[in-house]
Amino acid sequence: MDEQRKLFTEPTEDRQTRKTAAAVFPSLQKQENPTLNSAVAAFQTYMLDQRFSANTVKAFSGDLRLFVQYIGGERHVRALTTEDLDRFLHYILHERDVPCSSKSYDRRVTTLKVFFGFLSQENVIIDDPAGPVLHLKAKSPLQRILHKDEIDRLLSVTRDRLWGRSPDSRPYLLVSLFLQTGIKKSEGMAIKLVHMDRSNPTAPILEIRYQDARYAAKNRNLSFSPSLLPVIDQYVRQYHPQTYLFECTARNLEYVLSDAAKEAEIKDRVSFEMLRWTCAVRDYRYGMDAEMLRKKLGLSPISWRETFDKIRQLANPGL
């Protein structure tokens, strides 16, 4: 029991912890019969190396602790089956004394998929037992995306504001930039003026930069249309930003999107998340390579698996 507690001690975020973790990383491929305990230890190290957020590490660790307690830490990980996972999920849902909410159940399924996906990725196991496991409860519906006619109307009404009686460049810049780059709301709020690389006017670049070193893997350069450059100039003259591109609250920008959607007669609320998914689906339909699209969205290989499935479903609703 003490050994298992050590496996699930919540890691600190400092550099020394990561060095220590890397030093004890077990070479699972070389073990003839790696145990569940050793696989979990390797996954803990992987989460540190990949700079998973502290909340994710805590949640995944708690879920795996339950799984180890139920299955047994000395079980050979290559012998685990989908039936083992199904029995565990049935246990936490119907037999365990502690109630399991739909949200917790859904997250625990995700934990198993990410954990065994990692083992499969590292060639520790041949068959992924979590692959056939379904999110039977609390499965989120597919994200609503904008259809072509809605995109055209949204761009049209915001473009009209560029030269209207009371010119306003912000709505068109906001919609166009997020539709073209697929960035998150938080990434948009963090854009600094110096992140707009205009050294090549025919191929401008938006630099997405994270201050927290844990998210360095999400740093990336994204291209956007040079036709937006004069819009950016108009926006800067109008709003006078000093450091950040959008020097207002995210709520203010949400109101801008909401007003534009109403004017474009779009029934549903247009959100930053909707623009991000719409961008991803459009890029996929236009033939962007899957790995290139993953990097554009700033997603890890593991989180990309489920996201890519949803993108394909949204792009091909008849499938």
C-alpha positions as CSV (number, residue, x, y, z in Angstrom):
1,M,0.0,0.0,0.0
2,D,2.9,2.4,0.8
3,E,4.3,1.7,-2.7
4,Q,1.1,2.6,-4.3
5,R,0.9,5.8,-2.3
6,K,4.3,6.8,-3.6
7,L,3.2,6.2,-7.2
8,F,0.3,8.7,-6.7
9,T,2.1,11.4,-4.8
10,E,1.1,14.6,-6.6
11,P,4.3,15.9,-8.3
12,T,5.6,19.4,-7.8
13,E,6.2,21.5,-10.8
14,D,9.9,22.5,-10.3
15,R,12.7,21.6,-12.6
16,Q,14.4,19.3,-10.0
17,T,11.3,17.1,-9.8
18,R,11.3,16.7,-13.6
19,K,15.0,15.7,-13.6
20,T,14.4,13.2,-10.8
21,A,11.4,11.8,-12.6
22,A,13.3,11.5,-15.9
23,A,16.1,9.6,-14.1
24,V,13.9,6.9,-12.8
25,F,11.8,6.5,-16.0
26,P,11.4,2.7,-16.4
27,S,12.1,1.1,-19.8
28,L,8.9,-0.8,-20.1
29,Q,9.6,-2.2,-23.5
30,K,12.5,-4.1,-22.1
31,Q,10.5,-5.7,-19.3
32,E,9.2,-9.1,-20.1
33,N,6.0,-8.7,-18.1
34,P,5.6,-5.1,-16.9
35,T,3.2,-4.6,-14.1
36,L,0.4,-2.1,-13.8
37,N,2.4,-0.4,-11.0
38,S,5.4,0.1,-13.3
39,A,3.2,1.3,-16.2
40,V,1.5,3.9,-13.9
41,A,4.9,5.1,-12.7
42,A,6.0,5.5,-16.3
43,F,2.8,7.4,-17.1
44,Q,3.4,9.7,-14.1
45,T,6.8,10.5,-15.6
46,Y,5.3,11.0,-19.0
47,M,2.8,13.6,-17.6
48,L,5.6,15.5,-16.0
49,D,7.7,15.4,-19.2
50,Q,4.8,16.6,-21.3
51,R,3.9,19.3,-18.8
52,F,0.4,18.2,-18.2
53,S,-1.5,20.8,-16.0
54,A,-1.5,20.2,-12.3
55,N,-5.2,19.7,-12.3
56,T,-5.0,17.0,-15.0
57,V,-2.2,15.2,-13.2
58,K,-4.2,15.2,-10.0
59,A,-7.4,14.0,-11.7
60,F,-5.6,11.3,-13.8
61,S,-3.6,10.1,-10.8
62,G,-6.7,9.8,-8.6
63,D,-8.5,7.8,-11.3
64,L,-5.6,5.5,-11.9
65,R,-5.3,4.9,-8.1
66,L,-8.8,3.6,-8.1
67,F,-8.0,1.4,-11.1
68,V,-4.9,0.0,-9.5
69,Q,-6.8,-0.7,-6.2
70,Y,-9.5,-2.6,-8.1
71,I,-7.3,-4.5,-10.6
72,G,-4.2,-5.0,-8.5
73,G,-0.9,-3.3,-9.1
74,E,1.0,-6.5,-9.8
75,R,-1.2,-7.5,-12.7
76,H,0.7,-7.8,-16.0
77,V,-0.3,-4.8,-18.0
78,R,-0.2,-6.7,-21.3
79,A,-2.7,-9.2,-19.9
80,L,-5.4,-6.6,-19.2
81,T,-8.5,-6.8,-21.4
82,T,-11.4,-4.6,-22.3
83,E,-13.5,-6.8,-20.1
84,D,-11.3,-5.9,-17.1
85,L,-11.8,-2.2,-17.9
86,D,-15.6,-2.7,-18.3
87,R,-15.8,-4.5,-14.9
88,F,-13.9,-1.6,-13.2
89,L,-16.2,1.0,-14.8
90,H,-19.3,-1.0,-13.7
91,Y,-17.8,-1.2,-10.2
92,I,-17.3,2.6,-9.8
93,L,-20.7,3.2,-11.3
94,H,-22.9,0.6,-9.5
95,E,-21.0,-1.2,-6.8
96,R,-18.6,1.3,-5.1
97,D,-20.0,3.0,-2.0
98,V,-19.0,6.5,-3.2
99,P,-21.4,7.9,-5.8
100,C,-19.9,8.5,-9.2
101,S,-21.4,11.5,-11.1
102,S,-21.7,11.4,-14.9
103,K,-18.9,13.9,-15.2
104,S,-16.6,11.9,-13.0
105,Y,-17.4,8.7,-14.9
106,D,-16.8,10.3,-18.2
107,R,-13.4,11.6,-17.0
108,R,-12.4,8.2,-15.7
109,V,-13.1,6.7,-19.1
110,T,-10.9,9.4,-20.6
111,T,-8.2,8.6,-18.1
112,L,-8.2,5.0,-19.2
113,K,-8.1,5.9,-22.8
114,V,-5.2,8.3,-22.3
115,F,-3.2,5.9,-20.1
116,F,-3.6,2.9,-22.4
117,G,-3.1,5.1,-25.4
118,F,0.2,6.1,-24.0
119,L,1.2,2.5,-23.4
120,S,0.2,1.7,-27.0
121,Q,2.1,4.7,-28.3
122,E,5.3,3.5,-26.5
123,N,4.8,0.0,-27.9
124,V,4.5,-1.4,-24.4
125,I,1.2,-3.1,-25.4
126,I,0.1,-4.4,-28.8
127,D,-3.7,-4.2,-28.4
128,D,-5.3,-1.2,-26.6
129,P,-8.0,-2.6,-24.3
130,A,-9.4,1.0,-23.8
131,G,-10.0,1.5,-27.5
132,P,-13.5,-0.3,-27.6
133,V,-14.6,1.3,-24.3
134,L,-17.4,3.8,-24.9
135,H,-18.3,7.0,-23.1
136,L,-21.7,5.6,-22.2
137,K,-22.6,8.4,-19.9
138,A,-22.1,12.2,-20.2
139,K,-20.7,11.9,-23.7
140,S,-20.5,15.5,-25.0
141,P,-22.3,16.2,-28.2
142,L,-20.4,17.3,-31.3
143,Q,-19.6,20.9,-31.3
144,R,-21.8,23.2,-33.3
145,I,-19.9,24.8,-36.2
146,L,-20.7,27.5,-38.7
147,H,-21.9,26.5,-42.1
148,K,-20.6,28.3,-45.2
149,D,-23.6,30.6,-45.6
150,E,-23.4,31.6,-42.0
151,I,-19.7,32.3,-42.3
152,D,-20.4,34.4,-45.4
153,R,-23.1,36.4,-43.6
154,L,-20.9,36.9,-40.5
155,L,-18.0,38.2,-42.5
156,S,-20.3,40.3,-44.6
157,V,-21.9,42.2,-41.7
158,T,-18.6,42.7,-39.9
159,R,-16.9,43.8,-43.1
160,D,-19.7,46.4,-43.6
161,R,-18.8,47.9,-40.2
162,L,-15.3,48.7,-41.5
163,W,-16.7,51.4,-43.7
164,G,-20.1,52.1,-42.1
165,R,-21.4,55.4,-40.8
166,S,-19.6,54.6,-37.5
167,P,-16.6,52.6,-38.6
168,D,-15.6,49.7,-36.3
169,S,-12.8,47.4,-37.3
170,R,-12.8,45.2,-34.2
171,P,-15.7,42.8,-35.2
172,Y,-14.2,41.9,-38.6
173,L,-10.7,41.6,-37.2
174,L,-11.9,39.4,-34.4
175,V,-14.0,37.0,-36.5
176,S,-11.5,36.8,-39.3
177,L,-8.4,36.2,-37.1
178,F,-10.1,33.4,-35.1
179,L,-11.6,31.8,-38.1
180,Q,-8.2,31.7,-39.9
181,T,-6.0,30.6,-37.0
182,G,-8.3,28.5,-34.9
183,I,-6.8,29.8,-31.7
184,K,-8.4,29.6,-28.2
185,K,-10.0,32.5,-26.5
186,S,-7.2,32.6,-23.9
187,E,-4.6,32.6,-26.7
188,G,-6.3,35.5,-28.4
189,M,-6.4,37.5,-25.2
190,A,-2.6,36.9,-24.8
191,I,-1.6,38.2,-28.3
192,K,0.8,41.1,-28.0
193,L,1.4,43.6,-30.8
194,V,4.9,42.3,-31.1
195,H,3.5,38.8,-31.8
196,M,2.3,40.0,-35.2
197,D,5.2,39.3,-37.5
198,R,4.9,41.5,-40.6
199,S,8.4,41.2,-41.9
200,N,7.0,39.5,-45.0
201,P,3.9,41.4,-45.9
202,T,2.7,38.7,-48.3
203,A,2.9,36.0,-45.6
204,P,2.3,37.5,-42.1
205,I,2.7,35.3,-39.0
206,L,0.9,35.3,-35.7
207,E,3.1,34.1,-32.9
208,I,1.3,32.2,-30.1
209,R,3.5,32.3,-27.0
210,Y,2.9,30.9,-23.5
211,Q,4.8,32.5,-20.6
212,D,4.4,29.3,-18.5
213,A,7.2,26.9,-19.4
214,R,4.9,24.0,-18.8
215,Y,3.0,24.9,-22.0
216,A,6.0,25.5,-24.2
217,A,4.9,22.8,-26.5
218,K,1.9,24.9,-27.4
219,N,4.0,27.7,-28.7
220,R,3.6,28.0,-32.5
221,N,3.6,30.3,-35.5
222,L,0.4,30.6,-37.5
223,S,-0.1,32.2,-40.9
224,F,-3.0,34.5,-41.6
225,S,-4.2,36.4,-44.7
226,P,-2.2,39.5,-45.7
227,S,-5.6,41.1,-46.4
228,L,-6.0,41.5,-42.6
229,L,-2.9,43.8,-42.4
230,P,-4.8,47.0,-43.4
231,V,-7.6,45.9,-41.0
232,I,-5.1,45.6,-38.2
233,D,-3.7,49.1,-39.0
234,Q,-7.3,50.5,-39.0
235,Y,-7.9,48.8,-35.6
236,V,-4.7,50.1,-34.1
237,R,-5.6,53.7,-35.2
238,Q,-9.1,53.3,-33.7
239,Y,-8.4,51.5,-30.4
240,H,-4.8,52.6,-29.7
241,P,-3.7,49.3,-28.0
242,Q,-0.3,49.7,-26.3
243,T,0.8,46.1,-25.5
244,Y,-1.9,43.6,-26.2
245,L,-3.9,43.4,-29.4
246,F,-7.2,43.2,-27.5
247,E,-6.9,45.4,-24.4
248,C,-10.3,44.7,-23.1
249,T,-12.0,41.8,-21.2
250,A,-12.8,38.5,-22.9
251,R,-16.5,39.2,-22.0
252,N,-16.4,42.4,-24.1
253,L,-15.2,40.4,-27.1
254,E,-18.0,37.8,-26.5
255,Y,-20.5,40.7,-26.7
256,V,-18.9,41.7,-30.0
257,L,-19.4,38.2,-31.4
258,S,-22.9,38.0,-30.0
259,D,-23.9,41.3,-31.7
260,A,-22.4,40.3,-35.0
261,A,-24.2,36.9,-34.9
262,K,-27.5,38.6,-34.3
263,E,-26.9,41.0,-37.2
264,A,-26.0,38.1,-39.4
265,E,-29.2,36.3,-38.3
266,I,-27.3,33.3,-36.9
267,K,-29.7,31.5,-34.6
268,D,-27.2,30.0,-32.2
269,R,-24.7,31.9,-30.1
270,V,-21.4,32.3,-31.8
271,S,-18.5,31.6,-29.4
272,F,-14.7,31.5,-29.7
273,E,-14.9,27.7,-29.4
274,M,-17.3,27.6,-32.3
275,L,-14.9,29.6,-34.4
276,R,-12.0,27.3,-33.4
277,W,-13.9,24.1,-34.4
278,T,-15.2,25.8,-37.6
279,C,-11.6,26.6,-38.5
280,A,-10.4,23.0,-37.9
281,V,-13.2,21.5,-39.9
282,R,-12.6,23.9,-42.8
283,D,-8.9,23.1,-42.8
284,Y,-9.6,19.4,-42.8
285,R,-12.0,19.7,-45.7
286,Y,-9.5,21.7,-47.6
287,G,-7.0,18.9,-47.3
288,M,-4.7,20.0,-44.5
289,D,-2.5,17.2,-43.2
290,A,-3.7,15.8,-39.9
291,E,-0.4,16.3,-38.2
292,M,-0.1,19.9,-39.5
293,L,-3.7,20.5,-38.2
294,R,-2.8,19.1,-34.8
295,K,0.1,21.4,-34.5
296,K,-1.9,24.4,-35.7
297,L,-4.4,23.8,-32.9
298,G,-1.7,23.3,-30.3
299,L,-2.9,19.9,-29.2
300,S,-0.8,17.0,-27.8
301,P,-0.8,13.7,-29.7
302,I,-3.0,12.1,-27.0
303,S,-5.7,14.8,-26.8
304,W,-5.6,14.9,-30.6
305,R,-7.0,11.4,-31.0
306,E,-10.5,12.2,-29.8
307,T,-10.5,15.7,-31.3
308,F,-9.6,14.4,-34.7
309,D,-12.4,11.8,-34.6
310,K,-14.8,14.7,-33.9
311,I,-13.4,16.8,-36.7
312,R,-13.9,14.0,-39.1
313,Q,-17.5,13.5,-38.0
314,L,-18.2,17.2,-38.3
315,A,-16.6,17.3,-41.7
316,N,-18.5,14.2,-42.9
317,P,-21.9,14.2,-41.0
318,G,-23.2,11.3,-43.0
319,L,-20.6,8.9,-41.7
